[in-house]
């Protein structure tokens, strides 16, 4: 016989919540036991009693109410029917640390009179026998006075998504919390700090809760956390006298593991412009370590990050198949690093700063010559590489290894040029490629052949080891007309380096395709496409020794293509992304504004119908995208505006938007959800503000 049933057979049938025996979960069930513990600790809860598990479980609820003990407890609590009751389930399996079983058992509110009380107890007891719930567990019945609340709701003592215990989430509605609990009402939503300071709300007025009430609820969250040893999911209510009552307290189940407060803040940021899609295993190995190595080396040489900081950060990593960067390290919005007063007045780093300034002066002076030499040598090396089909397997393996080393060097020069050199002109490889594409179309050239003769066109498509992708033809090339095509030699230093990075990406991708075809023909791989799922070391081993790799995993893209990462996040202890708030300058809201504006990226204003998705947008549309994918360049000339969730005003697409006079705003959190397809919006690329033109507006007071 289980301990629960032994207790049930030997305990009292009815106990008041103030009785110490009511705190025994086996006797009172979890819900009632936790309320009894809260009462014992001085928290306000409604008076009541428990029909315990110490009863014959074959008896119906109506038979239970025939007990003299139950009748006596009812008469005392209601003063012989004067006060209504709430009759609630309190099973021994409810409100646990890992499973709340919320809503699976029955509760009945505003129960009046003896007959209704008997019916309510019957409904609660019967809910424990639901065959869908499996084995019947002991069910106690919690009986309390019914509170006609002025306001009530739900409180989470930690943010349910991020797990941050410094963010208390409150939902409130007039009346009791019942409509909020069953989902028929949304109520007002608040996020407050540990001591009740209002951090965010879904309404601009005070709402149903005053500042004082928010502070009292925050105090309740702290008290219940201390009593029960962790953040709680709480039901609460405030009566017409202003008394705050605890109606229920249980652990927050499914709470994410807390993230270290000093953990790096990651995000796709500007990296998404280079790698907008999920990478395969081989693409990760070919391109991400090289980017990481180049960034790390550049940040160290420039003094932009300390050696200790670089040692503690991955700089660039892959989460759910997508490349993300340490935003704090690269200085993007979303990073948490702050310059404190102590750091500013500390005299000790002065000499180090002086040495760094001297080193940077030398580096800035010599960088153009060094980078020009690297570019010239690379161009000569690329010109000497024969057609890939004539290379042996050993030569293909050597070419793949060479591409990784070369990319690391190029990334170092690219970042140093961005950090140390003046921006120069706004000319980009994408803008040159767009003009080349227009000229080729007007001349009737085939786009595929044009890519081979004009490799600058690769700036319009992201790297991939899939079958070659080509820039999409412009729907109306006449709109741009025939214009002089600038020479590649006029590109700014950083832009010239980025173009070479793209060329080396393409070279390694095509070498991998050739390798896959040969390994499939030799029976080493099932199909040529399976090469994309190989680690680079396995691919090189297969090329050199015909060594059959381990069984291939299912393509990562199939599992993760639809997974969206937050704009900024930390990783919890399980490696899962937990969103963080991005600090930003608050702007005064205009009528129809969506709230926080993004970063202005290309001046001017434009208005149009929102287009979201992969299909080509119609003329005059406002394109809303998660990332600034290079594929978007061919669509820019016919857009009325561009909104992106991530990206930088210095990115390729932003510069190209300025050149084409297309208003653009970047860094707009959750833009694809906030601006649905078909909505009409106005984009202000100068202020970064976005207005919904299809929503009713009110004139400011």
Phi, psi and omega in degrees: 000137184288160178298325179299314183289326176299314178298318182299324184282339188251348184271175178287157181280326181227133174224140173290157178296337180278352179283131179305332180293340179292344181277358179276113183300324182293335182264319188253354187078163188292317186297309181292321181297322180289323176295320178298320178294321178295318177299318180295335180267005176095006177279152180279125172220156182291144178295152181179185178216170182236128165276106195283179177283355181278072181205170176282112186285354175275349181281144178283169177298324179295322179291326179298321183288352174285347181293139179296322181298317180293317182296319180294316179296321178297314182297320180292320184288320184266357188052056177059046173091006181289319185256138175287165185233165165240129183246117190234151174289149174212071183283157177289347180255003177276161168053042178274177182291329183248342180216124180271335187052036184297130175081359182278334178253169190263143168227146182233128183251159175056052181273123183241135176081163184293319182295313178298325178297315178299319179296320181294317178298321178298316181296320180293313181296321182293330182296338178286345183261012180298120183298339180291342183266004178081216185297143178286129176252155179305134182239117170269163180239121180267125182239123179223163172295143179277132181255122173275093191278149171283318177212146179205172181174202184237145178226132173251122182286001174209155181294122187292342180266312183271340185077006183288115180286350176274002179236109179263128183254128184233133170243132185223147177211154175295143187086196181280176182278004190298317181293328177289320182295318183272000173085006180278349177222148180264326180068185176270142183247135178229149166237124182235161176280185184301328184253015172095005178291128184289119181260326181200156177203160181266014177213155185272335178276182183293328181080195183288348183244135175276169178299322179295319179294324176298321178294321179294322178293323176296322177295321177298320178298319180292319181295313181293326177298318180292321182292317188255359172080023178177166180297143188244151169265113193240138164258137185217164177205152178238128182271184185289350175266358180087010180279131179267124181247140170272118180266328181197146176218129178212159179297149174281111181276152179071018181289130179299151175297140181297146178262140177302135185293336179263008180293149180299149173264119182256161174185158179295321175044222181288344180296328182296339177291325179278317182236081184282343186244172175295135179266148173279173181302314181294319180298321175303309184293326182287322194242328186284313178302325178295317177297317180299314181297316180295316178297315181299316181294318181293318180294325178290315181297322183278349184075012180290342177214144180288160178299320180295317180297318179293326180292329183272350185246143173284351180066296176228136179215180181239125177235122181055037176082358182248143182278129178228159182240157172287100185296327178296323184285320184267003172076028179268157175303136184113336176293152186256359186292137179230146175267108183278162178299321181301321180291325184288326184262356180292119183283344188295322181286358186303311181297320178298320179296321180296315178298319180296319180297320179295317180295319181293324178299315177296317182295318180295322181290323184267347186299313181304317181294315181296315182292320176301320180293318178299316181295316181297316180294322179294316179300320178294320180295317179296323181292334182275346182288125180285178175303136187297333184292340181268354181283146175282171179297319178297322179291324175296318178297318179295323180295320179296317178296319178298320181297323179295316179296320182293319179299321179299317178295315181296319178298322177301311181293323179298313182291319178299320179297321178291326182280324193251336187262147175298152186297333181069211181279171181269013181291134179233161175297326180295320181291321176296316181298322180295320179291322176298318179297317179298313180299318180296319179294317180297332179272358178080018182284149175283130186299322182296317178290329181295325179297321181292325180272338181232078185296349176300338179296341178296341177295345182268356181227146180283159179289148179197146176270004174287182176305146186309135175258151184234151177300137178288135179297148176287139180293327183221079182296339180296337183297322177277333177070181178273119179229153179300138179265117179297153177285145177299333179293347179271358180294141172303159188302313182294320182293322177296321179292320180297324178296319178294324176302317180296322179294319179291324172306311183294321179298313181293324178297316181289325176297321178295323178296316178297317179299318179298319179297317182290318181292327176292320179294329180274359179082008179283326178242148178298314178221163179297326182293340181292347178298334183293339181263005180273139165297150183302320180298320178293322179295315179296319178297321179293323179290319186278323187239004186056031181283124181287127181287168175299160179309136186283141174284158176298145184304130181298324181300326179296327183273328194241002186301328183264000181281127181254133176268150174297160178297322177217137184202161167249162177260131177281184185293344178262006180080015180266141181287133177241117185300148173235154178284143179262116178294141180202163179286127181280139179244152177291131183283139173260157177305130180087354181289153179275355181118232183297128178277165177266194178274125177295134184236336180206120190296169180098174179236147176211151180225146179181183179276134182291134173240125178234132178133180185272345181290150179302133181286151177286164177301139176079010180276160169258114184274127178245122188225156175289317184223161179276079180288133177305334178301340184286345186303321184289343180270342188303318187301336184250015179268150172271343179183164182222131177233130181229144179287327180232180177116172184233147174299346179263006183285167179305309185294325179293317179295317179295323176298320177296319181295326181265005178060041176257116179301134183219142177228132181240168179070032180264104185299134176054037184298322183291340174269324184284335180237086184289157177303135180097342177290153177252125184228160172244130181252123176253101183284353178270315181266341184085007183271147179234128181247136170276115182273348182260009178253146176295140181241157176241142177291141180295146181292000000 
